[in-house]
Amino acid sequence: MKQRKLIPKLLLLFLLLSTSAFADITLPSLIQDGMVLQRDAKLKVWGWATPGEKINISFNGKRARATTGADGKWLATLPAMKAGGPYTMELKGKNTITLKDILIGDVWFCSGQSNMVHQMKLHNVTYADDIANANYPQIRHFWIPTTTNLQGPAKDLPAAATWKTANPEDVNEFSAVAYFFARKLYNKYKIPIGLINASVGGTPIEAWMSEEGLKDFSNAVAAINRNRDTSYVNSLSRKAAAAAANSQRKPEQDKGLVSAVKWFDTAYVPKGWQNINVPGYWEDQGIRDLNGVVWYRREIDVPAAMAGVPAKVHLGRIVDADVLYVNGKEVGRTTYQYPQRRYSLPAGVLKPGKNLFVVRVTNNGGKGGFVPDKPYFIEANGQTLDLKGTWQYKVGEVYQPASGGGGGGGINAQNQPTALYNAMVAPAVNYAIKGILWYQGESNAGNPAEYKKLLPALINDWRNKWQQGNLPFLYVQLPNFMEVNYTPSESNWALMREAALQTLAVPNTAMAVTIELGEWNDIHPDNKKDVGERLALAAQKLVYGEKNLVSSGPLYQSAKVEGDKIIISFTNTGSGLTAIDDEELTWFAIAGEDKKFVWANAKIEGDKVVVWSEEVPNPKYVRYAWADNPYGANLYNKEGLPASPFRTDE
């Protein structure tokens, strides 16, 4: 009998505890201490609490109220306010929350793939002074950790995300492009700038769009429907895990690690090693089609002034992974190819005279080795020592092609349609913003024709979701990349740039041309400052009302055939067209009806460019900078901004 009475009492206690826990107001990740709210716009504040609970908000002399719905959600709206702060916000329900250090300014939602991800710390040599002098407490950055959702829009962003201010420590975590964009605007207008960064490397545009935004793209719709079937997704994942286990490589197969004396050890006596040049790919130096491990070694003569003190080793970029040993000790390792290697050596690692440098390089596919045109040197005590030149190498392991029977690959969730929108964008669309920054496209370069439709669709999709009218949308046109082709040719990257150029037809958009800011051998070029500042220029004109500002380089407007010449007209000529290097114009190609392009002569006449070639007496079409990497394309306006690549033969 006593036991029967005890059960209802325990049940009542459980219900009371559950109700008490659910009663607390909870807020979304974005709404927290240190946030920046959008000036001159109605401000939505939302969260969760007990159904029917009254929520009262006070902020900057303004008040708002809300009542929690049956689903536990509430949303209140504060009136538009001028820039200022810091302020405190108080939210009262059954509990009270006080948020501090809130600014009102301009909030920009930054998104895309790796070039929008790349943080200041990855460019800490190039921007060492910018990092050291970062003292902008009114520039703040909210970094959204990578997360995905294949089933639908998520309730909230990851809880780990926080607002950070631009100081020498925290600015390292800022997107470099976004930081330089914000700094230029802040220095100009002295208005607080908030940056919300939702970016993931290597991701396609479809992953950033909602299901509604993708309704006209049949392949994406089919993928969305498949991915809702969790049994299907789990089945693929199990098969992929089995395939990985079947082809798993054993590290002990590397001869350099299983020999009695390891190849990095100072006691090891090298036998059978051959010469190789650093930097350079081993496929270009007599090692054919090798996926595996190659060891490099060299004795470096270090002067006494550079020994016994902290030092830094610059090893450029290495494809794909590496471990650096100095005098038999591991001093650094990187597990993938893209970061530049900058390894710090504590005092005492380097000694006067001979020092043994050994690098274990792992490559899983394509050309392996040390990427050319990168920094390779030691720096210490204000001096540098070159590491380029002849090293010795020996193959430690050869990877055999994976055997069959694995069962296929799994799903990479972050590349699936809607997956990143659902998890990293949808939870933020209530948050009022000034505009959007977009730097993406590399992952869609395989299908530029579809990208011409996808980019305008993304803009329309996000504007519909934010419900703030024609939100300003600023984006980066892809820079130069890959080998230079010195004959006129076709190019998917040129087509991607054309897709960006044509998207300017969408109202309230602007584009930063970066055709000379890339690097032939690095999809993540080091120059992020000019990219951010060109986006800021675009914002100054499009968003901040500086109508007379020249914010872009020349953009193709029209072409007219006159006899054996074609006359090209441009917008955005500024104070005049110029060849930035004072040489003849380059990278113009011309063709007749057959579309067989040849290099052309080109000269500036007023605000136009005249193009011709003796090989094409009846010209019809012109292309400019139409290549993956039109290195040295030199048509600019006198304000120093490059012309966008274009063609007239679409």
Secondary structure in CASP SS format (residue, H / E / C, confidence):
PFRMAT SS
TARGET T0000
AUTHOR 0000-0000-0000
METHOD secondary structure of the structure
MODEL  1
M C 1.00
K H 1.00
Q H 1.00
R H 1.00
K H 1.00
L H 1.00
I H 1.00
P H 1.00
K H 1.00
L H 1.00
L H 1.00
L H 1.00
L H 1.00
F H 1.00
L H 1.00
L H 1.00
L H 1.00
S H 1.00
T H 1.00
S H 1.00
A H 1.00
F H 1.00
A H 1.00
D C 1.00
I C 1.00
T E 1.00
L C 1.00
P C 1.00
S C 1.00
L C 1.00
I C 1.00
Q C 1.00
D C 1.00
G C 1.00
M C 1.00
V E 1.00
L E 1.00
Q E 1.00
R C 1.00
D C 1.00
A C 1.00
K C 1.00
L E 1.00
K E 1.00
V E 1.00
W E 1.00
G E 1.00
W E 1.00
A C 1.00
T C 1.00
P C 1.00
G C 1.00
E C 1.00
K E 1.00
I E 1.00
N E 1.00
I E 1.00
S E 1.00
F E 1.00
N C 1.00
G C 1.00
K E 1.00
R E 1.00
A E 1.00
R E 1.00
A E 1.00
T E 1.00
T C 1.00
G C 1.00
A C 1.00
D C 1.00
G C 1.00
K E 1.00
W E 1.00
L E 1.00
A E 1.00
T E 1.00
L E 1.00
P C 1.00
A C 1.00
M C 1.00
K C 1.00
A C 1.00
G E 1.00
G E 1.00
P E 1.00
Y E 1.00
T E 1.00
M E 1.00
E E 1.00
L E 1.00
K E 1.00
G C 1.00
K C 1.00
N C 1.00
T E 1.00
I E 1.00
T E 1.00
L E 1.00
K E 1.00
D E 1.00
I E 1.00
L E 1.00
I E 1.00
G E 1.00
D E 1.00
V E 1.00
W E 1.00
F E 1.00
C E 1.00
S E 1.00
G E 1.00
Q C 1.00
S H 1.00
N H 1.00
M H 1.00
V H 1.00
H C 1.00
Q E 1.00
M H 1.00
K H 1.00
L H 1.00
H H 1.00
N C 1.00
V C 1.00
T C 1.00
Y C 1.00
A H 1.00
D H 1.00
D H 1.00
I H 1.00
A H 1.00
N C 1.00
A C 1.00
N C 1.00
Y E 1.00
P E 1.00
Q E 1.00
I E 1.00
R E 1.00
H E 1.00
F E 1.00
W E 1.00
I C 1.00
P C 1.00
T C 1.00
T C 1.00
T C 1.00
N C 1.00
L C 1.00
Q C 1.00
G C 1.00
P C 1.00
A C 1.00
K C 1.00
D C 1.00
L C 1.00
P C 1.00
A C 1.00
A C 1.00
A C 1.00
T C 1.00
W E 1.00
K E 1.00
T E 1.00
A E 1.00
N C 1.00
P C 1.00
E C 1.00
D H 1.00
V H 1.00
N H 1.00
E H 1.00
F C 1.00
S E 1.00
A H 1.00
V H 1.00
A H 1.00
Y H 1.00
F H 1.00
F H 1.00
A H 1.00
R H 1.00
K H 1.00
L H 1.00
Y H 1.00
N H 1.00
K H 1.00
Y H 1.00
K C 1.00
I C 1.00
P C 1.00
I E 1.00
G E 1.00
L E 1.00
I E 1.00
N E 1.00
A E 1.00
S E 1.00
V C 1.00
G C 1.00
G C 1.00
T C 1.00
P C 1.00
I H 1.00
E H 1.00
A H 1.00
W H 1.00
M C 1.00
S C 1.00
E C 1.00
E C 1.00
G C 1.00
L C 1.00
K C 1.00
D C 1.00
F C 1.00
S H 1.00
N H 1.00
A H 1.00
V H 1.00
A H 1.00
A H 1.00
I H 1.00
N H 1.00
R H 1.00
N H 1.00
R C 1.00
D C 1.00
T H 1.00
S H 1.00
Y H 1.00
V H 1.00
N H 1.00
S H 1.00
L H 1.00
S H 1.00
R H 1.00
K H 1.00
A H 1.00
A H 1.00
A H 1.00
A H 1.00
A H 1.00
A H 1.00
N H 1.00
S C 1.00
Q C 1.00
R C 1.00
K C 1.00
P H 1.00
E H 1.00
Q H 1.00
D C 1.00
K H 1.00
G H 1.00
L H 1.00
V H 1.00
S C 1.00
A C 1.00
V C 1.00
K C 1.00
W C 1.00
F C 1.00
D C 1.00
T C 1.00
A C 1.00
Y C 1.00
V C 1.00
P C 1.00
K C 1.00
G C 1.00
W C 1.00
Q E 1.00
N E 1.00
I E 1.00
N E 1.00
V E 1.00
P C 1.00
G E 1.00
Y E 1.00
W H 1.00
E H 1.00
D H 1.00
Q H 1.00
G C 1.00
I C 1.00
R C 1.00
D C 1.00
L C 1.00
N C 1.00
G E 1.00
V E 1.00
V E 1.00
W E 1.00
Y E 1.00
R E 1.00
R E 1.00
E E 1.00
I E 1.00
D E 1.00
V E 1.00
P C 1.00
A H 1.00
A H 1.00
M H 1.00
A C 1.00
G C 1.00
V C 1.00
P C 1.00
A E 1.00
K E 1.00
V E 1.00
H E 1.00
L E 1.00
G C 1.00
R C 1.00
I E 1.00
V E 1.00
D C 1.00
A E 1.00
D E 1.00
V E 1.00
L E 1.00
Y E 1.00
V E 1.00
N C 1.00
G C 1.00
K E 1.00
E E 1.00
V E 1.00
G E 1.00
R E 1.00
T E 1.00
T C 1.00
Y C 1.00
Q C 1.00
Y C 1.00
P C 1.00
Q C 1.00
R C 1.00
R E 1.00
Y E 1.00
S E 1.00
L E 1.00
P C 1.00
A C 1.00
G C 1.00
V C 1.00
L C 1.00
K C 1.00
P C 1.00
G E 1.00
K E 1.00
N E 1.00
L E 1.00
F E 1.00
V E 1.00
V E 1.00
R E 1.00
V E 1.00
T E 1.00
N E 1.00
N C 1.00
G C 1.00
G C 1.00
K C 1.00
G C 1.00
G E 1.00
F E 1.00
V C 1.00
P C 1.00
D C 1.00
K C 1.00
P C 1.00
Y E 1.00
F E 1.00
I E 1.00
E E 1.00
A E 1.00
N C 1.00
G C 1.00
Q E 1.00
T E 1.00
L E 1.00
D E 1.00
L C 1.00
K C 1.00
G E 1.00
T E 1.00
W E 1.00
Q E 1.00
Y E 1.00
K E 1.00
V E 1.00
G E 1.00
E E 1.00
V E 1.00
Y C 1.00
Q C 1.00
P C 1.00
A C 1.00
S C 1.00
G C 1.00
G C 1.00
G C 1.00
G C 1.00
G C 1.00
G C 1.00
G C 1.00
I C 1.00
N C 1.00
A H 1.00
Q H 1.00
N H 1.00
Q C 1.00
P C 1.00
T C 1.00
A H 1.00
L H 1.00
Y H 1.00
N H 1.00
A H 1.00
M H 1.00
V H 1.00
A H 1.00
P H 1.00
A H 1.00
V C 1.00
N C 1.00
Y C 1.00
A C 1.00
I C 1.00
K C 1.00
G E 1.00
I E 1.00
L E 1.00
W E 1.00
Y E 1.00
Q C 1.00
G C 1.00
E H 1.00
S H 1.00
N H 1.00
A C 1.00
G C 1.00
N C 1.00
P H 1.00
A H 1.00
E H 1.00
Y H 1.00
K H 1.00
K H 1.00
L H 1.00
L H 1.00
P H 1.00
A H 1.00
L H 1.00
I H 1.00
N H 1.00
D H 1.00
W H 1.00
R H 1.00
N H 1.00
K H 1.00
W H 1.00
Q C 1.00
Q C 1.00
G C 1.00
N C 1.00
L C 1.00
P C 1.00
F E 1.00
L E 1.00
Y E 1.00
V E 1.00
Q C 1.00
L C 1.00
P C 1.00
N C 1.00
F E 1.00
M C 1.00
E C 1.00
V C 1.00
N C 1.00
Y C 1.00
T C 1.00
P C 1.00
S C 1.00
E C 1.00
S C 1.00
N H 1.00
W H 1.00
A H 1.00
L H 1.00
M H 1.00
R H 1.00
E H 1.00
A H 1.00
A H 1.00
L H 1.00
Q H 1.00
T H 1.00
L H 1.00
A H 1.00
V C 1.00
P C 1.00
N C 1.00
T E 1.00
A E 1.00
M E 1.00
A E 1.00
V C 1.00
T C 1.00
I C 1.00
E C 1.00
L C 1.00
G C 1.00
E E 1.00
W C 1.00
N C 1.00
D E 1.00
I C 1.00
H C 1.00
P C 1.00
D C 1.00
N C 1.00
K C 1.00
K H 1.00
D H 1.00
V H 1.00
G H 1.00
E H 1.00
R H 1.00
L H 1.00
A H 1.00
L H 1.00
A H 1.00
A H 1.00
Q H 1.00
K H 1.00
L H 1.00
V C 1.00
Y C 1.00
G C 1.00
E C 1.00
K C 1.00
N C 1.00
L C 1.00
V C 1.00
S C 1.00
S C 1.00
G C 1.00
P C 1.00
L E 1.00
Y E 1.00
Q E 1.00
S E 1.00
A E 1.00
K E 1.00
V E 1.00
E E 1.00
G C 1.00
D C 1.00
K E 1.00
I E 1.00
I E 1.00
I E 1.00
S E 1.00
F E 1.00
T E 1.00
N C 1.00
T C 1.00
G C 1.00
S C 1.00
G C 1.00
L E 1.00
T E 1.00
A E 1.00
I C 1.00
D C 1.00
D C 1.00
E C 1.00
E C 1.00
L C 1.00
T C 1.00
W C 1.00
F E 1.00
A E 1.00
I E 1.00
A E 1.00
G C 1.00
E C 1.00
D C 1.00
K C 1.00
K C 1.00
F C 1.00
V E 1.00
W E 1.00
A C 1.00
N E 1.00
A E 1.00
K E 1.00
I E 1.00
E E 1.00
G C 1.00
D C 1.00
K E 1.00
V E 1.00
V E 1.00
V E 1.00
W E 1.00
S C 1.00
E C 1.00
E C 1.00
V C 1.00
P C 1.00
N C 1.00
P C 1.00
K C 1.00
Y E 1.00
V E 1.00
R E 1.00
Y E 1.00
A C 1.00
W C 1.00
A C 1.00
D C 1.00
N C 1.00
P C 1.00
Y C 1.00
G C 1.00
A C 1.00
N C 1.00
L E 1.00
Y E 1.00
N E 1.00
K C 1.00
E C 1.00
G C 1.00
L C 1.00
P E 1.00
A C 1.00
S C 1.00
P C 1.00
F E 1.00
R E 1.00
T C 1.00
D C 1.00
E C 1.00
END
